[in-house]
Amino acid sequence: MIRIRLSYLSSLLALLWLSQSILSWAESNLTDEFSYIQLVETEDSDCALKDGNMMSLSNSQQGVSVEVWVDRWFMDVQTADHTKHIFNHNNTLIPLGCTNTVSGKQHWTIHSVKKLAH
């Protein structure tokens, strides 16, 4: 019975290690392939009144159309906001909101990026 449990435990640990390796590989490949899509903070007078900066999506590669899904976090809790933003050939910056609100801090994370057909 102990051998079965140890075998099960070692299999479970191997599966966990494999899962982490696959996720790490996928994350680094996504980051490398779409490294031209980033979250950037810029100064904004309205946000400065709330002691924050404007958070925007930035596309540093012109001529590429992409769809970006973004998640919003308020006071370190993920909100139900899951928004889609489209970069076409003309726009290079999409404002998302202030990093600080009257109610608390917020930030965004990039959920996914997909290249669009022309």
MODELLER restraints for C-alpha pairs under 7 A, 6 or more apart:
rsr = mdl.restraints
at = mdl.atoms
rsr.add(forms.Gaussian(group=physical.xy_distance, feature=features.Distance(at['CA:36:A'], at['CA:59:A']), mean=5.60, stdev=0.5))
rsr.add(forms.Gaussian(group=physical.xy_distance, feature=features.Distance(at['CA:36:A'], at['CA:60:A']), mean=5.14, stdev=0.5))
rsr.add(forms.Gaussian(group=physical.xy_distance, feature=features.Distance(at['CA:36:A'], at['CA:61:A']), mean=5.93, stdev=0.5))
rsr.add(forms.Gaussian(group=physical.xy_distance, feature=features.Distance(at['CA:37:A'], at['CA:57:A']), mean=6.95, stdev=0.5))
rsr.add(forms.Gaussian(group=physical.xy_distance, feature=features.Distance(at['CA:37:A'], at['CA:58:A']), mean=5.59, stdev=0.5))
rsr.add(forms.Gaussian(group=physical.xy_distance, feature=features.Distance(at['CA:37:A'], at['CA:59:A']), mean=4.79, stdev=0.5))
rsr.add(forms.Gaussian(group=physical.xy_distance, feature=features.Distance(at['CA:37:A'], at['CA:60:A']), mean=6.75, stdev=0.5))
rsr.add(forms.Gaussian(group=physical.xy_distance, feature=features.Distance(at['CA:38:A'], at['CA:57:A']), mean=5.75, stdev=0.5))
rsr.add(forms.Gaussian(group=physical.xy_distance, feature=features.Distance(at['CA:38:A'], at['CA:58:A']), mean=5.18, stdev=0.5))
rsr.add(forms.Gaussian(group=physical.xy_distance, feature=features.Distance(at['CA:38:A'], at['CA:59:A']), mean=6.77, stdev=0.5))
rsr.add(forms.Gaussian(group=physical.xy_distance, feature=features.Distance(at['CA:39:A'], at['CA:55:A']), mean=6.74, stdev=0.5))
rsr.add(forms.Gaussian(group=physical.xy_distance, feature=features.Distance(at['CA:39:A'], at['CA:56:A']), mean=5.69, stdev=0.5))
rsr.add(forms.Gaussian(group=physical.xy_distance, feature=features.Distance(at['CA:39:A'], at['CA:57:A']), mean=4.74, stdev=0.5))
rsr.add(forms.Gaussian(group=physical.xy_distance, feature=features.Distance(at['CA:39:A'], at['CA:58:A']), mean=6.07, stdev=0.5))
rsr.add(forms.Gaussian(group=physical.xy_distance, feature=features.Distance(at['CA:40:A'], at['CA:55:A']), mean=5.73, stdev=0.5))
rsr.add(forms.Gaussian(group=physical.xy_distance, feature=features.Distance(at['CA:40:A'], at['CA:56:A']), mean=5.39, stdev=0.5))
rsr.add(forms.Gaussian(group=physical.xy_distance, feature=features.Distance(at['CA:40:A'], at['CA:57:A']), mean=6.29, stdev=0.5))
rsr.add(forms.Gaussian(group=physical.xy_distance, feature=features.Distance(at['CA:40:A'], at['CA:58:A']), mean=6.52, stdev=0.5))
rsr.add(forms.Gaussian(group=physical.xy_distance, feature=features.Distance(at['CA:41:A'], at['CA:53:A']), mean=5.92, stdev=0.5))
rsr.add(forms.Gaussian(group=physical.xy_distance, feature=features.Distance(at['CA:41:A'], at['CA:54:A']), mean=5.47, stdev=0.5))
rsr.add(forms.Gaussian(group=physical.xy_distance, feature=features.Distance(at['CA:41:A'], at['CA:55:A']), mean=4.60, stdev=0.5))
rsr.add(forms.Gaussian(group=physical.xy_distance, feature=features.Distance(at['CA:41:A'], at['CA:56:A']), mean=6.36, stdev=0.5))
rsr.add(forms.Gaussian(group=physical.xy_distance, feature=features.Distance(at['CA:42:A'], at['CA:53:A']), mean=5.72, stdev=0.5))
rsr.add(forms.Gaussian(group=physical.xy_distance, feature=features.Distance(at['CA:42:A'], at['CA:54:A']), mean=5.22, stdev=0.5))
rsr.add(forms.Gaussian(group=physical.xy_distance, feature=features.Distance(at['CA:42:A'], at['CA:55:A']), mean=6.57, stdev=0.5))
rsr.add(forms.Gaussian(group=physical.xy_distance, feature=features.Distance(at['CA:43:A'], at['CA:53:A']), mean=5.15, stdev=0.5))
rsr.add(forms.Gaussian(group=physical.xy_distance, feature=features.Distance(at['CA:43:A'], at['CA:54:A']), mean=6.02, stdev=0.5))
rsr.add(forms.Gaussian(group=physical.xy_distance, feature=features.Distance(at['CA:44:A'], at['CA:53:A']), mean=5.93, stdev=0.5))
rsr.add(forms.Gaussian(group=physical.xy_distance, feature=features.Distance(at['CA:44:A'], at['CA:54:A']), mean=5.73, stdev=0.5))
rsr.add(forms.Gaussian(group=physical.xy_distance, feature=features.Distance(at['CA:47:A'], at['CA:53:A']), mean=5.22, stdev=0.5))
rsr.add(forms.Gaussian(group=physical.xy_distance, feature=features.Distance(at['CA:47:A'], at['CA:54:A']), mean=6.11, stdev=0.5))
rsr.add(forms.Gaussian(group=physical.xy_distance, feature=features.Distance(at['CA:47:A'], at['CA:98:A']), mean=5.34, stdev=0.5))
rsr.add(forms.Gaussian(group=physical.xy_distance, feature=features.Distance(at['CA:50:A'], at['CA:100:A']), mean=6.01, stdev=0.5))
rsr.add(forms.Gaussian(group=physical.xy_distance, feature=features.Distance(at['CA:50:A'], at['CA:101:A']), mean=5.99, stdev=0.5))
rsr.add(forms.Gaussian(group=physical.xy_distance, feature=features.Distance(at['CA:50:A'], at['CA:102:A']), mean=6.47, stdev=0.5))
rsr.add(forms.Gaussian(group=physical.xy_distance, feature=features.Distance(at['CA:51:A'], at['CA:100:A']), mean=6.45, stdev=0.5))
rsr.add(forms.Gaussian(group=physical.xy_distance, feature=features.Distance(at['CA:52:A'], at['CA:98:A']), mean=6.14, stdev=0.5))
rsr.add(forms.Gaussian(group=physical.xy_distance, feature=features.Distance(at['CA:52:A'], at['CA:99:A']), mean=5.19, stdev=0.5))
rsr.add(forms.Gaussian(group=physical.xy_distance, feature=features.Distance(at['CA:52:A'], at['CA:100:A']), mean=4.83, stdev=0.5))
rsr.add(forms.Gaussian(group=physical.xy_distance, feature=features.Distance(at['CA:53:A'], at['CA:98:A']), mean=5.52, stdev=0.5))
rsr.add(forms.Gaussian(group=physical.xy_distance, feature=features.Distance(at['CA:53:A'], at['CA:99:A']), mean=5.48, stdev=0.5))
rsr.add(forms.Gaussian(group=physical.xy_distance, feature=features.Distance(at['CA:54:A'], at['CA:95:A']), mean=7.00, stdev=0.5))
rsr.add(forms.Gaussian(group=physical.xy_distance, feature=features.Distance(at['CA:54:A'], at['CA:97:A']), mean=5.61, stdev=0.5))
rsr.add(forms.Gaussian(group=physical.xy_distance, feature=features.Distance(at['CA:54:A'], at['CA:98:A']), mean=4.53, stdev=0.5))
rsr.add(forms.Gaussian(group=physical.xy_distance, feature=features.Distance(at['CA:54:A'], at['CA:99:A']), mean=6.19, stdev=0.5))
rsr.add(forms.Gaussian(group=physical.xy_distance, feature=features.Distance(at['CA:55:A'], at['CA:95:A']), mean=6.14, stdev=0.5))
rsr.add(forms.Gaussian(group=physical.xy_distance, feature=features.Distance(at['CA:55:A'], at['CA:96:A']), mean=5.60, stdev=0.5))
rsr.add(forms.Gaussian(group=physical.xy_distance, feature=features.Distance(at['CA:55:A'], at['CA:97:A']), mean=5.54, stdev=0.5))
rsr.add(forms.Gaussian(group=physical.xy_distance, feature=features.Distance(at['CA:55:A'], at['CA:98:A']), mean=5.92, stdev=0.5))
rsr.add(forms.Gaussian(group=physical.xy_distance, feature=features.Distance(at['CA:55:A'], at['CA:99:A']), mean=6.26, stdev=0.5))
rsr.add(forms.Gaussian(group=physical.xy_distance, feature=features.Distance(at['CA:56:A'], at['CA:93:A']), mean=6.36, stdev=0.5))
rsr.add(forms.Gaussian(group=physical.xy_distance, feature=features.Distance(at['CA:56:A'], at['CA:94:A']), mean=5.29, stdev=0.5))
rsr.add(forms.Gaussian(group=physical.xy_distance, feature=features.Distance(at['CA:56:A'], at['CA:95:A']), mean=4.08, stdev=0.5))
rsr.add(forms.Gaussian(group=physical.xy_distance, feature=features.Distance(at['CA:56:A'], at['CA:96:A']), mean=5.10, stdev=0.5))
rsr.add(forms.Gaussian(group=physical.xy_distance, feature=features.Distance(at['CA:57:A'], at['CA:93:A']), mean=5.62, stdev=0.5))
rsr.add(forms.Gaussian(group=physical.xy_distance, feature=features.Distance(at['CA:57:A'], at['CA:94:A']), mean=5.03, stdev=0.5))
rsr.add(forms.Gaussian(group=physical.xy_distance, feature=features.Distance(at['CA:57:A'], at['CA:95:A']), mean=6.35, stdev=0.5))
rsr.add(forms.Gaussian(group=physical.xy_distance, feature=features.Distance(at['CA:58:A'], at['CA:92:A']), mean=5.69, stdev=0.5))
rsr.add(forms.Gaussian(group=physical.xy_distance, feature=features.Distance(at['CA:58:A'], at['CA:93:A']), mean=4.64, stdev=0.5))
rsr.add(forms.Gaussian(group=physical.xy_distance, feature=features.Distance(at['CA:58:A'], at['CA:94:A']), mean=6.59, stdev=0.5))
rsr.add(forms.Gaussian(group=physical.xy_distance, feature=features.Distance(at['CA:59:A'], at['CA:92:A']), mean=4.81, stdev=0.5))
rsr.add(forms.Gaussian(group=physical.xy_distance, feature=features.Distance(at['CA:59:A'], at['CA:93:A']), mean=6.37, stdev=0.5))
rsr.add(forms.Gaussian(group=physical.xy_distance, feature=features.Distance(at['CA:60:A'], at['CA:92:A']), mean=6.55, stdev=0.5))
rsr.add(forms.Gaussian(group=physical.xy_distance, feature=features.Distance(at['CA:62:A'], at['CA:89:A']), mean=6.32, stdev=0.5))
rsr.add(forms.Gaussian(group=physical.xy_distance, feature=features.Distance(at['CA:63:A'], at['CA:89:A']), mean=4.67, stdev=0.5))
rsr.add(forms.Gaussian(group=physical.xy_distance, feature=features.Distance(at['CA:64:A'], at['CA:88:A']), mean=6.71, stdev=0.5))
rsr.add(forms.Gaussian(group=physical.xy_distance, feature=features.Distance(at['CA:64:A'], at['CA:89:A']), mean=5.99, stdev=0.5))
rsr.add(forms.Gaussian(group=physical.xy_distance, feature=features.Distance(at['CA:65:A'], at['CA:87:A']), mean=5.25, stdev=0.5))
rsr.add(forms.Gaussian(group=physical.xy_distance, feature=features.Distance(at['CA:65:A'], at['CA:88:A']), mean=4.50, stdev=0.5))
rsr.add(forms.Gaussian(group=physical.xy_distance, feature=features.Distance(at['CA:65:A'], at['CA:89:A']), mean=6.00, stdev=0.5))
rsr.add(forms.Gaussian(group=physical.xy_distance, feature=features.Distance(at['CA:65:A'], at['CA:115:A']), mean=6.14, stdev=0.5))
rsr.add(forms.Gaussian(group=physical.xy_distance, feature=features.Distance(at['CA:65:A'], at['CA:116:A']), mean=5.38, stdev=0.5))
rsr.add(forms.Gaussian(group=physical.xy_distance, feature=features.Distance(at['CA:66:A'], at['CA:86:A']), mean=5.87, stdev=0.5))
rsr.add(forms.Gaussian(group=physical.xy_distance, feature=features.Distance(at['CA:66:A'], at['CA:87:A']), mean=5.25, stdev=0.5))
rsr.add(forms.Gaussian(group=physical.xy_distance, feature=features.Distance(at['CA:66:A'], at['CA:88:A']), mean=6.83, stdev=0.5))
rsr.add(forms.Gaussian(group=physical.xy_distance, feature=features.Distance(at['CA:66:A'], at['CA:113:A']), mean=6.71, stdev=0.5))
rsr.add(forms.Gaussian(group=physical.xy_distance, feature=features.Distance(at['CA:66:A'], at['CA:114:A']), mean=5.51, stdev=0.5))
rsr.add(forms.Gaussian(group=physical.xy_distance, feature=features.Distance(at['CA:66:A'], at['CA:115:A']), mean=4.38, stdev=0.5))
rsr.add(forms.Gaussian(group=physical.xy_distance, feature=features.Distance(at['CA:66:A'], at['CA:116:A']), mean=5.13, stdev=0.5))
rsr.add(forms.Gaussian(group=physical.xy_distance, feature=features.Distance(at['CA:67:A'], at['CA:84:A']), mean=6.81, stdev=0.5))
rsr.add(forms.Gaussian(group=physical.xy_distance, feature=features.Distance(at['CA:67:A'], at['CA:85:A']), mean=5.82, stdev=0.5))
rsr.add(forms.Gaussian(group=physical.xy_distance, feature=features.Distance(at['CA:67:A'], at['CA:86:A']), mean=4.64, stdev=0.5))
rsr.add(forms.Gaussian(group=physical.xy_distance, feature=features.Distance(at['CA:67:A'], at['CA:87:A']), mean=6.42, stdev=0.5))
rsr.add(forms.Gaussian(group=physical.xy_distance, feature=features.Distance(at['CA:67:A'], at['CA:113:A']), mean=5.69, stdev=0.5))
rsr.add(forms.Gaussian(group=physical.xy_distance, feature=features.Distance(at['CA:67:A'], at['CA:114:A']), mean=5.17, stdev=0.5))
rsr.add(forms.Gaussian(group=physical.xy_distance, feature=features.Distance(at['CA:67:A'], at['CA:115:A']), mean=6.38, stdev=0.5))
rsr.add(forms.Gaussian(group=physical.xy_distance, feature=features.Distance(at['CA:67:A'], at['CA:116:A']), mean=6.68, stdev=0.5))
rsr.add(forms.Gaussian(group=physical.xy_distance, feature=features.Distance(at['CA:68:A'], at['CA:84:A']), mean=5.70, stdev=0.5))
rsr.add(forms.Gaussian(group=physical.xy_distance, feature=features.Distance(at['CA:68:A'], at['CA:85:A']), mean=5.14, stdev=0.5))
rsr.add(forms.Gaussian(group=physical.xy_distance, feature=features.Distance(at['CA:68:A'], at['CA:86:A']), mean=6.27, stdev=0.5))
rsr.add(forms.Gaussian(group=physical.xy_distance, feature=features.Distance(at['CA:68:A'], at['CA:112:A']), mean=5.79, stdev=0.5))
rsr.add(forms.Gaussian(group=physical.xy_distance, feature=features.Distance(at['CA:68:A'], at['CA:113:A']), mean=4.54, stdev=0.5))
rsr.add(forms.Gaussian(group=physical.xy_distance, feature=features.Distance(at['CA:68:A'], at['CA:114:A']), mean=6.57, stdev=0.5))
rsr.add(forms.Gaussian(group=physical.xy_distance, feature=features.Distance(at['CA:69:A'], at['CA:82:A']), mean=6.67, stdev=0.5))
rsr.add(forms.Gaussian(group=physical.xy_distance, feature=features.Distance(at['CA:69:A'], at['CA:83:A']), mean=5.52, stdev=0.5))
rsr.add(forms.Gaussian(group=physical.xy_distance, feature=features.Distance(at['CA:69:A'], at['CA:84:A']), mean=4.49, stdev=0.5))
rsr.add(forms.Gaussian(group=physical.xy_distance, feature=features.Distance(at['CA:69:A'], at['CA:85:A']), mean=6.28, stdev=0.5))
rsr.add(forms.Gaussian(group=physical.xy_distance, feature=features.Distance(at['CA:69:A'], at['CA:110:A']), mean=6.22, stdev=0.5))
rsr.add(forms.Gaussian(group=physical.xy_distance, feature=features.Distance(at['CA:69:A'], at['CA:111:A']), mean=5.33, stdev=0.5))
rsr.add(forms.Gaussian(group=physical.xy_distance, feature=features.Distance(at['CA:69:A'], at['CA:112:A']), mean=5.24, stdev=0.5))
rsr.add(forms.Gaussian(group=physical.xy_distance, feature=features.Distance(at['CA:69:A'], at['CA:113:A']), mean=6.51, stdev=0.5))
rsr.add(forms.Gaussian(group=physical.xy_distance, feature=features.Distance(at['CA:70:A'], at['CA:82:A']), mean=5.69, stdev=0.5))
rsr.add(forms.Gaussian(group=physical.xy_distance, feature=features.Distance(at['CA:70:A'], at['CA:83:A']), mean=5.35, stdev=0.5))
rsr.add(forms.Gaussian(group=physical.xy_distance, feature=features.Distance(at['CA:70:A'], at['CA:84:A']), mean=6.48, stdev=0.5))
rsr.add(forms.Gaussian(group=physical.xy_distance, feature=features.Distance(at['CA:70:A'], at['CA:108:A']), mean=6.60, stdev=0.5))
rsr.add(forms.Gaussian(group=physical.xy_distance, feature=features.Distance(at['CA:70:A'], at['CA:109:A']), mean=5.74, stdev=0.5))
rsr.add(forms.Gaussian(group=physical.xy_distance, feature=features.Distance(at['CA:70:A'], at['CA:110:A']), mean=4.62, stdev=0.5))
rsr.add(forms.Gaussian(group=physical.xy_distance, feature=features.Distance(at['CA:70:A'], at['CA:111:A']), mean=5.19, stdev=0.5))
rsr.add(forms.Gaussian(group=physical.xy_distance, feature=features.Distance(at['CA:71:A'], at['CA:81:A']), mean=5.99, stdev=0.5))
rsr.add(forms.Gaussian(group=physical.xy_distance, feature=features.Distance(at['CA:71:A'], at['CA:82:A']), mean=4.81, stdev=0.5))
rsr.add(forms.Gaussian(group=physical.xy_distance, feature=features.Distance(at['CA:71:A'], at['CA:83:A']), mean=6.67, stdev=0.5))
rsr.add(forms.Gaussian(group=physical.xy_distance, feature=features.Distance(at['CA:71:A'], at['CA:108:A']), mean=5.56, stdev=0.5))
rsr.add(forms.Gaussian(group=physical.xy_distance, feature=features.Distance(at['CA:71:A'], at['CA:109:A']), mean=5.31, stdev=0.5))
rsr.add(forms.Gaussian(group=physical.xy_distance, feature=features.Distance(at['CA:71:A'], at['CA:110:A']), mean=6.37, stdev=0.5))
rsr.add(forms.Gaussian(group=physical.xy_distance, feature=features.Distance(at['CA:71:A'], at['CA:111:A']), mean=6.26, stdev=0.5))
rsr.add(forms.Gaussian(group=physical.xy_distance, feature=features.Distance(at['CA:72:A'], at['CA:78:A']), mean=6.06, stdev=0.5))
rsr.add(forms.Gaussian(group=physical.xy_distance, feature=features.Distance(at['CA:72:A'], at['CA:79:A']), mean=5.78, stdev=0.5))
rsr.add(forms.Gaussian(group=physical.xy_distance, feature=features.Distance(at['CA:72:A'], at['CA:81:A']), mean=5.74, stdev=0.5))
rsr.add(forms.Gaussian(group=physical.xy_distance, feature=features.Distance(at['CA:72:A'], at['CA:82:A']), mean=6.91, stdev=0.5))
rsr.add(forms.Gaussian(group=physical.xy_distance, feature=features.Distance(at['CA:72:A'], at['CA:107:A']), mean=5.95, stdev=0.5))
rsr.add(forms.Gaussian(group=physical.xy_distance, feature=features.Distance(at['CA:72:A'], at['CA:108:A']), mean=4.46, stdev=0.5))
rsr.add(forms.Gaussian(group=physical.xy_distance, feature=features.Distance(at['CA:72:A'], at['CA:109:A']), mean=6.58, stdev=0.5))
rsr.add(forms.Gaussian(group=physical.xy_distance, feature=features.Distance(at['CA:73:A'], at['CA:79:A']), mean=5.54, stdev=0.5))
rsr.add(forms.Gaussian(group=physical.xy_distance, feature=features.Distance(at['CA:73:A'], at['CA:106:A']), mean=5.39, stdev=0.5))
rsr.add(forms.Gaussian(group=physical.xy_distance, feature=features.Distance(at['CA:73:A'], at['CA:107:A']), mean=5.20, stdev=0.5))
rsr.add(forms.Gaussian(group=physical.xy_distance, feature=features.Distance(at['CA:73:A'], at['CA:108:A']), mean=5.83, stdev=0.5))
rsr.add(forms.Gaussian(group=physical.xy_distance, feature=features.Distance(at['CA:74:A'], at['CA:105:A']), mean=6.08, stdev=0.5))
rsr.add(forms.Gaussian(group=physical.xy_distance, feature=features.Distance(at['CA:74:A'], at['CA:106:A']), mean=4.27, stdev=0.5))
rsr.add(forms.Gaussian(group=physical.xy_distance, feature=features.Distance(at['CA:74:A'], at['CA:107:A']), mean=6.64, stdev=0.5))
rsr.add(forms.Gaussian(group=physical.xy_distance, feature=features.Distance(at['CA:75:A'], at['CA:104:A']), mean=6.04, stdev=0.5))
rsr.add(forms.Gaussian(group=physical.xy_distance, feature=features.Distance(at['CA:75:A'], at['CA:105:A']), mean=5.27, stdev=0.5))
rsr.add(forms.Gaussian(group=physical.xy_distance, feature=features.Distance(at['CA:75:A'], at['CA:106:A']), mean=5.71, stdev=0.5))
rsr.add(forms.Gaussian(group=physical.xy_distance, feature=features.Distance(at['CA:99:A'], at['CA:105:A']), mean=5.78, stdev=0.5))
rsr.add(forms.Gaussian(group=physical.xy_distance, feature=features.Distance(at['CA:99:A'], at['CA:106:A']), mean=5.15, stdev=0.5))
rsr.add(forms.Gaussian(group=physical.xy_distance, feature=features.Distance(at['CA:99:A'], at['CA:107:A']), mean=5.90, stdev=0.5))
rsr.add(forms.Gaussian(group=physical.xy_distance, feature=features.Distance(at['CA:100:A'], at['CA:106:A']), mean=5.94, stdev=0.5))
